[in-house]
C-alpha cells in the first residue's frame, strides 16, 4: 500500500497540473457515480490527508470534493491529450480532462464524490498528518499512548493515531528505534523521538520518487529490513525475520532483525 509520502506527491502532481483549469470532460467508471458530470467545473486544488486525496472542484452552483484513495495498487497519472495510457483502460476509475491535460486515476480503491462541506465525514477520523503544515507531534504521541499495551507496529499503522505511515515505514521505524514490532507502546523508551523520526523520514522522502530510509538509493539497499527476508540485516548480517502479524483479518507481513530488535523482556 502506498505510504503517505507517495500520496503527498500524487496530490502535488494533481494540484500543479489541474488547479485553475476548467474541466472539459469527466468520466467516472464506478457504478455509484457513473452518471456524474463535472464538465464546466474548475479545479481549485488537491490536497492529501494521510493516505487520502481530496480534489476540490467548483461547479456553477455546487462545490464538489472528489475523494480518492490509492489502497494497494492505485495511482494517478497526468498525460497529454492523445498520449498512450501507461495502464490498461479497464483499470481506469476516474478520468478528468482539461484543455491540455488528462488525469487518470487507475485502480483506485476509493472513489467518492462529495459535497465540499462533507469532507470531514471521510477524513475527520484521521490523526495528525505527518506531512501537513499543521502536523502536531504532541497530539500523535497522546493518541499512541492512549493504548499503552498495543503493539508498536500495529499502533503506527493505525491512521487514527498519526496519518501517513504504511507497512514499509512501520517496519523501518521499529528497526531504526531498535525495537521489536510487538513492543508495547507504553514501553517505548522515547516515544516522542520515534514520532519525530517518523516525520523526518516521510518529509525527506516526499521530495523523491525512490524511497529510502538508509540513505542508499541502490536497489535492495534502500531499506534496513523491509522486504529483506531473503537478505541479511544491513547492520549485523543476521537473517531478517518476516512474519504475518496484526489483528485477525488485518494481518500484514512484519519484518525485523532478531539481533538488532530483540523481544523485550
C-alpha positions in Angstrom: 0.0 0.0 0.0 1.4 3.4 -0.9 2.9 5.4 2.0 1.9 8.9 3.0 4.8 10.5 1.0 3.7 8.7 -2.2 0.1 10.1 -1.7 1.6 13.6 -1.0 3.4 13.5 -4.3 0.2 12.4 -6.1 -1.6 15.3 -4.6 1.1 17.7 -5.6 1.1 16.4 -9.2 -2.7 16.9 -9.4 -2.6 20.3 -7.8 0.2 21.6 -10.0 -1.3 20.4 -13.3 -5.1 20.8 -12.7 -5.6 23.7 -10.3 -7.1 26.7 -12.0 -8.2 24.7 -15.1 -11.8 24.1 -16.2 -12.8 20.5 -16.8 -13.9 20.0 -20.4 -14.9 16.4 -19.6 -15.1 13.9 -16.7 -15.6 10.2 -16.8 -16.4 8.2 -13.6 -16.0 4.5 -14.2 -17.5 3.3 -10.9 -21.2 2.4 -10.6 -22.1 4.9 -7.8 -21.0 7.9 -9.9 -21.4 6.6 -13.4 -23.7 9.4 -14.4 -21.7 12.2 -12.7 -20.6 15.0 -15.0 -18.2 17.7 -13.7 -17.5 19.3 -17.1 -17.6 23.1 -16.8 -16.3 22.9 -13.2 -13.0 24.5 -12.2 -10.4 22.5 -10.2 -9.5 24.7 -7.2 -6.9 22.4 -5.6 -5.9 18.9 -4.5 -4.5 18.1 -1.0 -3.6 14.9 0.8 -4.7 13.9 4.2 -2.7 10.9 5.3 -3.3 8.4 2.5 -6.4 10.2 1.2 -6.6 12.6 -1.7 -9.1 15.4 -1.9 -9.6 17.1 -5.2 -11.8 20.2 -5.0 -13.9 21.3 -7.9 -16.2 24.3 -8.1 -19.2 23.9 -10.4 -21.6 26.6 -11.5 -23.6 26.2 -8.3 -22.1 23.2 -6.4 -18.8 22.8 -4.7 -17.6 19.3 -5.0 -14.7 17.2 -3.5 -13.5 14.1 -5.3 -12.2 11.8 -2.5 -9.9 9.1 -3.7 -7.7 6.5 -2.0 -4.9 4.5 -3.7 -5.3 1.4 -1.5 -2.8 -1.3 -2.7 -2.3 -0.6 -6.4 -3.9 2.7 -7.2 -2.1 5.6 -9.0 -2.9 8.9 -10.6 -1.2 9.8 -13.9 -1.4 13.1 -15.7 -1.0 12.8 -19.5 -1.2 15.0 -22.6 -4.3 14.5 -24.7 -3.8 11.6 -27.0 -0.9 10.3 -25.1 -0.9 6.5 -24.6 -2.0 5.4 -21.2 0.6 3.6 -19.0 -2.0 1.1 -17.8 -4.9 -0.7 -19.5 -8.1 1.3 -19.9 -10.1 -1.2 -17.9 -8.1 -0.2 -14.8 -9.2 3.5 -15.1 -11.7 4.6 -12.4 -11.7 8.4 -13.0 -10.7 10.5 -16.0 -10.6 14.3 -15.6 -9.9 16.2 -18.8 -8.8 19.9 -19.2 -7.9 21.8 -22.3 -4.3 20.4 -22.2 -4.2 17.6 -19.6 -5.8 14.2 -18.9 -5.6 13.0 -15.3 -6.4 9.3 -15.0 -6.9 7.5 -11.7 -6.0 3.8 -12.1 -7.1 1.0 -9.8 -8.3 3.5 -7.1 -9.5 1.7 -4.0 -12.0 4.5 -3.1 -13.8 6.9 -5.4 -16.4 9.2 -3.8 -17.9 12.5 -5.0 -18.9 14.6 -2.0 -20.3 18.0 -1.3 -17.4 20.1 0.0 -18.8 20.5 3.5 -18.9 16.7 3.8 -15.1 16.2 3.6 -14.7 15.6 7.4 -17.0 12.6 7.0 -14.2 10.7 5.2 -11.1 12.2 6.8 -12.2 13.5 10.2 -11.2 10.3 11.9 -7.6 10.7 11.0 -4.9 11.5 13.5 -2.3 14.3 12.9 -1.0 14.2 9.3 2.8 13.7 9.2 3.1 15.8 6.1 0.6 18.5 6.9 1.6 22.1 7.7 -0.3 21.7 10.9 1.5 18.5 11.9 1.1 18.1 15.7 3.6 15.6 17.2 2.4 16.0 20.7 -1.1 15.0 19.7 0.3 12.0 17.8 2.1 10.9 21.0 -1.0 11.4 23.1 -3.1 9.2 20.8 -0.4 6.5 20.7 -0.2 6.4 24.5 -4.0 6.1 24.8 -3.5 2.3 24.3 -0.2 1.6 26.0 -0.4 -2.2 25.7 -0.9 -2.1 21.9 2.0 -3.4 19.8 4.1 -0.6 18.4 3.9 -1.6 14.7 0.1 -2.0 14.9 -0.3 1.4 16.6 1.9 3.1 14.0 -0.2 1.7 11.2 -3.5 2.9 12.8 -4.3 6.1 10.8 -6.3 7.4 13.8 -3.1 7.8 15.7 -1.0 9.5 13.0 -1.8 9.6 9.4 0.7 8.6 6.6 2.6 5.5 7.9 2.2 2.3 6.0 3.7 -1.2 6.4 7.1 -0.2 5.0 7.7 2.8 7.3 6.3 0.9 10.3 8.9 -1.8 9.8 11.7 0.6 9.2 10.9 2.9 12.2 10.8 -0.1 14.5 14.3 -1.1 13.3 15.7 2.5 13.5 14.5 2.6 17.1 15.9 -0.8 17.9 12.5 -2.1 18.9 10.7 -5.4 18.2 7.5 -4.7 16.3 5.5 -6.3 19.1 6.9 -4.0 21.8 4.0 -2.4 23.7 3.7 1.4 23.0 3.9 2.2 26.7 7.3 0.5 26.9 8.9 2.5 24.1 11.8 4.4 25.8 11.4 7.7 23.9 8.2 7.8 22.0 8.4 11.5 21.1 11.7 10.8 19.5 10.3 8.0 17.5 7.4 10.2 16.3 9.9 12.9 15.3 11.8 10.3 13.3 8.6 9.3 11.5 8.0 12.9 10.5 11.6 13.3 9.4 11.7 10.2 7.2 8.5 11.0 5.4 9.4 14.6 5.0 12.7 13.6 3.4 11.2 11.1 1.1 8.3 13.2 -0.1 10.8 15.0 -2.4 12.0 11.9 -4.2 10.3 9.1 -6.1 12.8 6.5 -4.8 12.1 6.0 -1.1 15.0 5.2 1.2 15.5 5.0 5.0 19.2 4.1 4.8 20.4 7.0 2.6 21.4 4.4 -0.1 19.3 4.6 -3.2 20.6 1.3 -4.8 18.0 -1.4 -5.3 17.7 -3.7 -2.2 19.9 -1.4 -0.2 17.3 1.3 0.3 15.7 -0.3 3.4 17.0 -1.7 6.6 14.7 -4.7 7.0 11.5 -4.2 4.9 11.2 -6.9 2.2 14.7 -8.2 3.1 13.5 -11.6 4.2 15.9 -13.1 1.6 18.8 -10.9 2.7 20.7 -10.3 5.9 20.3 -7.3 8.2 22.3 -4.5 6.7 23.7 -3.6 10.2 24.6 -7.0 11.7 24.2 -9.6 8.9 21.7 -11.6 10.9 18.9 -13.0 8.6 15.9 -10.8 8.7 12.7 -12.4 10.1 9.3 -12.0 8.3 6.0 -13.0 9.9 2.4 -12.2 9.5 1.2 -10.0 12.4 -1.7 -7.9 13.3 -5.4 -8.2 14.3 -7.3 -11.1 12.8 -8.3 -10.3 9.2 -5.9 -7.4 9.0 -2.6 -9.3 9.1 0.4 -7.9 7.2 4.0 -9.0 6.8 6.2 -7.7 9.6 10.0 -7.5 9.2 12.6 -7.3 11.9 16.2 -8.3 12.8 16.2 -10.7 15.7 19.6 -9.4 16.8 19.1 -5.6 16.5 15.4 -5.8 17.6 15.2 -8.4 20.3 11.9 -9.3 22.0 11.7 -7.1 25.1 11.8 -9.0 28.4 
